[in-house]
Amino acid sequence: MQCPYCQTENREDRDHCYCCERDLAMLRVIVNKARHHYNLGLEHAERGRNAEAIEEFRNAIDLDRRFAPAHVVLGTLYARQNDFHRANECWKAALAINPDLNKAHAYLAKAEQVAVRTPVIRRLRLYCGVLAGLLVLVLLGFMYAMRPDRVNLTLQEAIKAYEAENLNTALTMLHQMRERKSHHSSVNAAASALREAIKSELRQQVQSIQEMKYREDYPAALAAISALESREPDPGTSATLAAIKQDINHYYAGRIEGLYKNFTDGAVSYPELAARVDEYLKVYPDLPDKEGLRSYLERAREVESGRRVEQILTEFRDQRDVQQSLEDLQQLSAQFPGMEAVKKGRADLVEAILNYVFERFQESMDEGNYDQAATLLREINSLASEFRDIVDVTGPVELAQRVLIDAEKTGRLKEVELLMKSASPAGAQLALMDIVSDDSLTTAERELVGTYLIEINRRNAAEELRQIVEKQSKYLTLQISDEEASFTLARYQEILDALPKSSAAERNALIACAAVSAFKLNQKEEADALAAMLEANKADRNLYGQLQRLFKRKR
């Protein structure tokens, strides 16, 4: 990153210029923005969208005129369109910025030759390494032939460190040898040659990694960085490698940040975002700030879980489907365990469901639909046991249960009262039979029920008396059936007890009919006893006479 004030090259993580100490923060923002456009352009180019790619590269160059890679790739795109004039202008601009790119341009022109010659070059490098090793061995033998001193021993240790891939240790020892010269010039020459060889190798490795980064071959660059770091390079090289890793991480962070922004804008779904992030982390497992990139996914999980909770609440308010809402909430809790939005949404949904069910309970109570109210109370109890960690509704449920019981009793008593008023003692009696077995009745309620039962019994007795008396003439002529006779004989005493204030004529008529019924059923003693009762009551002589004549005639 070049300072715009003094033209000094600075590391990309610097906040102030090495030379003039000017603030470079804004410049870094511009450079990063230019790289963002550059990366977008590469992505478009990979997908064959040349027009969009050219536009992004122009944006990158507008922000950073010295961004040589953007000039190079833009020229390549122009060449694809057969616009070689513009392509040459772009390449010349890139070479003017960085003359070292001339080799890269030559490589592009001879890509096929390079692909063929690369294995040969690798073999030559291997041969050179072997020759260098042989040279080191020769030097070692030569030094052992000479008189040993401390510097010679240091060189031997440096060579061992180099062979053990501890480059920083080797360089440190070799720098110490520069300060303490050996009395053998050949030892000094060997130390200097080894030091320069190590430094040259490090420069070549760093340059190769930089080229991989510019080509956006990030997996290869990260692998090469890891391999070089395992050899313990010097602090300067380590700092350069750290800066390169930071650039690569910035690239991926920009990619994932863009995806996250599209997700928050609704352009990308959560499953798509999660799949893309996982894909990045699997394809590039050696990313320096993997956890930082994963944090975007955690934030997206929180946002998505909040959206889903709100959707469940909205659907419940619209459809009032308690079971479906609870199932959706359980699935969401399993998919996003531990999310704060899910915990809060769970509490909100339970509160909404309980309020809704309690409202329905109150409506059922107001309508007198006590069966429905009891069903809703059971549903509330079930919910309360499942969500006791959120809210305890034991007290309100118990109170509602008592209110329901009292309302049911009051309703049934009102029903009996209405039946009593409607002259329907049979229906009232059935309703009272249901109530009288209720253990929750108070003393006052039991007294009221007893009063109703006495009144119903009196009404039933009066009705039976009326029906029997109306058939008195049939009784006195024995024109009744055995069933009628049995009924009258079984009921007459209860009728008399239930109607103590009935008239003497009605009571005597009932006794006469009962006597005839006993006579009809061949219960002579019972018939005579009832006839004697009539005589004792000083009943109408005509009625008593008819009864006596009937008995004599039929005997």
Buried (B, 14 or more C-beta within 10 A) or exposed (E): BBBBBEEBEBEBBBEEBEEEEBEBEEBBEBBBBBBBBBBBBBBBBEEEBBEBBBBBBBBBBEBBEBBBBBBBBBBBBBBEEEBEEBBEBBBEBBBEBBEEBEEBBEEBEEEEEEEEEEEEEEEEEEEEEEEBEEBBEEBBEEBEEEEEBEBBEBBBEBBEBBEEBBBBBBBEBBEBBEEEEBEBEEBBEBBEBBBEBBBEBBEEBBEBBBBBBBBBBBBBBBBBBEEBBEBBBBEEBBEBBBBBBBBBBBBBBBBBBBBBEBBEEEEBEBEEBBEBBEEBBEEBEBBBBBEEBBEBBEEBBBBBBBEBBEEBBEBBEEEBEBEEBBEBBEEBBEEBEEBEBBBEBBBBBBEBBBEBBBEBBBEBBEEEEBEBBBBBBEBBBEBBEEBEEBEEBEEBBEEBBEBBBEBBBEEBBEBBBEBBEEEBBEBBBEBBEEBBEBEEBEEEBEEBBEEBBEEBBBBBBBBBBEEBBEBBEBBBEBEBEEEBBBBBBEBBEEBBEBBEEBEEEBBBBBBBBBBBBBBBBEBEEBBBEBBEBBEEEEBBEEBBEBBEEBBEEEE
